[in-house]
Amino acid sequence: MAEYHRQPHNYGYQQQHHPMDTTKGQHYNQQSTSKLLAVLTLFPVGGVCFLLAGLTLTVTLIGIAIATPVFVIFSPILVPAALSIALAITGFITSGAFGITALSSLTYIFNYFRKTGGSSSSGSGVSLQDSMDYAKRRAQDTAGYVGEKVKDVGQRTQDSAARA
């Protein structure tokens, strides 16, 4: 029998090499060297981080063991003090929230009056009275619509109760 050797077909495609790569062996060497350097660099960093984590945990546990009796002894003083501080912080935060709300409301009103020109006779925009009338009409229309829907639902409920 004759031996049959099959040659790979390129079909016009050629393997492209980076101009700096002269051989595949060097490229493989560069990858393994960079991986080795990464491992040699990151291993000590990871070890130091684990050491610091363990040290922090140990110090925290010792601190809790020492501080717990102190907290128990001084709890009649510390609990009211902690509550007072918490209430003061809550008050400051609430005060800031109300202040920001007031400032934004005043800014909105100022921008509204500046946009409308400050008076209804200027003709530039909608007057405050017109917008209030519009809002009033919309509220009345909505209330009337809701009232009609409530009557309709009540009538349907009565009809279904009468049938049963």
C-alpha positions in Angstrom: 0.0 0.0 0.0 1.1 3.4 -0.7 1.4 6.0 2.1 -0.9 8.8 1.9 0.2 12.2 3.3 -2.3 14.9 3.5 -1.0 18.5 3.3 -3.0 21.2 5.2 -4.8 23.5 2.9 -4.3 27.2 3.5 -6.8 28.4 0.9 -5.1 31.7 0.6 -5.0 32.4 4.3 -1.6 33.0 5.9 -0.9 33.1 9.6 -0.1 36.6 10.7 2.7 37.3 13.1 3.4 40.3 15.1 6.5 42.1 13.7 8.3 41.9 17.0 7.7 38.1 17.3 10.3 36.2 15.5 9.4 32.7 16.7 6.5 31.1 18.5 8.9 30.0 21.2 9.8 33.5 22.2 6.2 34.5 22.4 5.4 31.5 24.7 8.4 32.4 26.8 7.2 36.0 27.2 3.8 34.8 28.3 5.1 32.4 30.9 7.6 35.0 32.1 4.9 37.6 32.5 2.6 35.1 34.3 5.5 34.1 36.6 6.2 37.7 37.4 2.6 38.4 38.1 2.4 35.5 40.5 5.6 36.4 42.2 4.4 40.0 42.6 0.8 39.3 43.7 1.5 36.4 46.1 3.4 38.5 48.7 0.7 41.3 48.3 -2.1 38.7 48.9 -0.1 37.3 51.9 0.3 40.7 53.4 -3.4 41.4 53.0 -4.3 38.2 54.7 -1.9 39.0 57.5 -3.5 42.4 58.0 -7.0 40.9 57.9 -6.1 38.4 60.6 -4.3 41.1 62.7 -7.3 43.4 62.4 -9.7 40.6 63.4 -7.6 39.7 66.4 -7.3 43.3 67.6 -11.1 43.8 67.1 -11.9 40.7 69.3 -9.5 41.8 72.0 -11.0 45.3 71.9 -14.5 44.0 72.2 -13.4 41.7 75.1 -11.9 44.7 77.0 -14.7 47.2 76.1 -17.7 45.1 77.0 -17.2 45.3 80.8 -16.6 49.0 80.5 -19.8 49.5 78.5 -21.8 47.5 81.0 -20.4 49.5 83.9 -21.0 52.9 82.2 -24.2 52.0 80.4 -26.4 54.3 82.6 -24.3 57.2 81.3 -23.6 55.9 77.7 -27.1 55.0 76.7 -28.7 58.4 77.4 -25.6 60.1 75.8 -26.0 57.9 72.7 -29.7 58.7 72.5 -29.0 62.4 72.9 -26.4 62.3 70.2 -28.7 60.3 67.9 -31.6 62.8 68.5 -29.3 65.8 67.8 -28.1 64.2 64.6 -31.7 63.5 63.5 -32.6 67.1 64.3 -29.8 68.5 62.2 -30.6 66.2 59.3 -34.3 67.1 59.5 -33.5 70.8 59.7 -31.4 70.6 56.6 -34.1 68.7 54.7 -36.7 71.3 55.7 -34.3 74.1 54.7 -33.6 72.6 51.3 -37.3 72.1 50.7 -38.0 75.7 51.6 -35.2 77.0 49.5 -36.3 75.0 46.5 -39.9 76.1 47.0 -38.9 79.8 47.1 -36.7 79.3 44.1 -39.6 77.8 42.2 -41.9 80.7 43.2 -39.2 83.3 42.2 -38.6 81.6 38.8 -42.4 81.5 38.3 -42.8 85.2 38.9 -39.8 86.1 36.9 -41.1 84.0 34.0 -44.6 85.6 34.1 -43.2 89.1 34.4 -44.5 89.8 37.9 -47.9 91.2 36.8 -50.9 90.1 34.8 -51.0 93.3 32.7 -47.6 92.7 31.1 -49.1 90.1 28.7 -46.0 87.9 28.8 -47.2 84.6 30.0 -50.0 83.3 32.2 -51.0 85.3 35.3 -51.2 83.8 38.7 -55.0 84.2 38.9 -55.4 82.4 35.5 -53.3 79.5 36.6 -55.1 79.3 40.0 -58.5 79.3 38.2 -57.2 76.5 35.8 -56.1 74.4 38.8 -59.4 75.0 40.5 -61.4 73.9 37.4 -59.2 70.8 37.1 -59.7 69.8 40.7 -63.5 70.3 40.3 -63.6 68.2 37.1 -61.6 65.5 38.8 -63.8 65.5 41.9 -66.9 65.3 39.6 -65.4 62.4 37.6 -64.6 60.5 40.8 -68.0 61.2 42.2 -69.7 59.8 39.1 -67.5 56.7 39.2 -68.4 56.1 42.9 -72.1 56.4 42.0 -71.7 54.0 39.2 -69.9 51.4 41.3 -72.5 51.8 44.1 -75.3 51.3 41.6 -73.6 48.2 40.2 -73.1 46.8 43.7 -76.8 47.4 44.5 -77.9 45.7 41.3 -75.7 42.7 41.9 -77.0 42.5 45.6 -80.6 42.7 44.4 -80.1 39.8 41.9 -78.5 37.6 44.6 
